[in-house]
């Protein structure tokens, strides 16, 4: 484990995106988006994935110079073709379109096809906050999740993020995979050589498993709820809604046919649409009530929930976004710890482009 | 258990709503909305609640002749004051406004304050389907759910419904409480004198409980995910989003201050807003891509998921809405079974208004 300053990681990551042929503007956006994951403590989605993006570019599955286009629109909606660009670039573009629509129509909703992985959903949703808007972001991803009663993987971990502004209190920011546990949590236990709890994953026959490596053995992650008795059909429905809004509504791919992130995994033979899909929303607060009123009530909401009587063994009840915000402050100040395997990976990426890490 | 034809239940329920002073139009809407729960097999939300609505009216917490008003709007949004009307009447009104907005602006989003319980969320979301729109409905409710790490009840079971049209396949209809199990499921086990599974509820000290009556003993339902290790912070975030969109955005009440459904429970002393809140959305499919294309791909999506390899012991993978749709066909034909306690309750309601049940 080595700790790096944000500015150092930024410079290196930016240079890598420039090296694969991104414009200065796109490299800047991609770097900020990617590193927001490391800052917020979602290590699985940050620089740990940089080499993966490079490999997708090498495999010609990512276009470093996309012409991102609005292909259809109404006053409150748009459909965007990402031209196979980095999701890290396509997503902020699309979220900005949603925000611009909301300025005029009250809300803006954008479905995106022909994109790639977009980093953490929360980053895009949070773009709305400075405009006194509620932001939403979701994306589909390649299939790792088995629906309730299924042995087969049919859905990605399909995250949903919702960011809601407050007044004196920090914003409410929920950013969650629609599975019981995100894949990154399994990876952490893999590295420690520890078991995963029952209820996170199943083996290839659909039997509950404690093997942290089970996904590599044709196992599957479980939808939020874990099993039917504990509501996994709800997690399955949520993941499906994300898939449909992101993939089917946009003209992207969906379900088991979503393109895989690892470039060594062949593309599914059948492609019902183009690339990964995302879905974004922005709702202007004052399209419903005066923004100041709303934000004052959000302060009351947040303060009341923070004061809920905690269980024995817990200091306090958290508000969605609390841990990530605290992590961001800490890591901006103290630096970002990078585990050795990711460090090696980044060094190799550097060598590829004659960049020193 | 006695089985009644839909038409008989309809006539009785309609007459009760007329008896409390609803107009013919409102009584019709309220009856259809309420009985959609019985038809779809969500027995806890149908005629079983009729006496509860009557008691709210007796306690002057429900206005049988509401002047439902749009108090603010933009091209794609509206805020509605339900004038303390039956949610069963206010909600279809508001959903229609969302649909009308979507016809012009591409999407419509309506936040509602000063309402009451609205029956099942799925009914309202499904209103969008005939217009080739995606429908959404959610509502807050009085606090029965403890956030992650909380002993205190802070949220209602706050359901989310999403209805998505297909072509030859039946529509995708998800309708779910944001808890592991809906309160109605506990009530079923109470009647059978059976325990509930671990992971559904906790006692007043926050300890996991198997007592089906624990909610009556200051216990709490658990958010979807059950515990922190299995993602209960995600269920808590979802329930919170529903509360904020429904209550805070509309100027309604929220969190632990949402008015209780049982009329004998006193109103919370502090009221940050007016009544229960709901939130509705309608998105015109062809605001994103041609509706025929979308619906054909929804058929492919549904057919592929139905064909996912099932686990041992299960015939097939279900699509959200399958069980409720099958139940509706069966109950429309065979009748609706009413348990004895509900039957007694309905008879008493009938006596009150000199109506024969």
Interface residues (C-beta under 8 A of the other chain):
Chain A: X72 X74 X75 X76 X77 X79 X104 X105 X106 X107 X109 X111 X134 X146 X147 X148 X149 X150 X151 X152 X154 X162 X164 X172 X174 X176 X177 X178 X179 X180 X181 X197 X199 X200 X205 X206 X224 X225 X226 X229 X230 X231 X233 X234 X235 X236 X237 X238 X240 X241 X243 X244 X245 X248 X249 X250 X251 X254 X255 X256 X272 X273 X283 X284 X285 X287 X288 X289 X293 X294 X297 X298 X300 X301 X304 X305 X308 X309 X310 X311 X312 X314 X316 X317 X318 X320
Chain B: X72 X74 X75 X76 X77 X79 X104 X105 X106 X107 X109 X111 X134 X146 X147 X148 X149 X150 X151 X152 X154 X162 X164 X172 X174 X176 X177 X178 X179 X180 X181 X197 X199 X200 X205 X206 X224 X225 X226 X229 X230 X231 X233 X234 X235 X236 X237 X238 X240 X241 X243 X244 X245 X248 X249 X250 X251 X254 X255 X256 X272 X273 X283 X284 X285 X287 X288 X289 X293 X294 X297 X298 X300 X301 X304 X305 X308 X309 X310 X311 X312 X314 X316 X317 X318 X320
